[in-house]
Amino acid sequence: MIVLRLDRVLADRKMRSKDLAERVGLTEANLSRIKTGRISAVRFSTLDAICRELGCQPGDILEYVPDE
């Protein structure tokens, strides 16, 4: 399973979700869905914009956790 760690990266950068949503051109609701993992896909352009704004790598946001 892929787990999204966007909330952790935001906390590390001391950035609010609202600010990131504005910077990458997403609604707060859509960014919230990404943060909570209630999505089935993320566009590469969205992932690129998030990583650019947070100064991070995709692996900082996405984590693979094997099913047990």
C-alpha positions, 0 to 999 in steps of 0.5 A, spaced: 500 500 500 502 507 498 501 511 504 501 519 503 506 523 508 504 530 506 502 532 512 509 530 515 512 534 510 508 540 511 509 540 518 517 539 517 516 545 513 512 549 517 507 550 512 499 550 512 495 546 507 492 552 505 498 556 503 500 550 499 494 549 496 494 556 493 501 555 491 500 549 487 493 551 484 489 546 488 483 547 492 484 546 499 479 540 499 483 537 493 489 537 497 486 535 503 484 528 499 491 528 498 493 529 505 488 523 507 490 518 502 482 519 499 485 519 492 486 513 487 491 517 483 495 523 483 497 527 477 505 527 475 504 535 474 501 536 481 506 531 484 511 536 481 508 542 483 508 540 490 515 537 491 517 544 487 514 548 493 516 544 499 523 543 496 522 535 497 523 529 493 516 524 491 519 519 496 518 524 502 511 524 500 510 517 498 511 511 502 510 504 500 508 499 506 507 492 504 500 489 506 501 484 512 
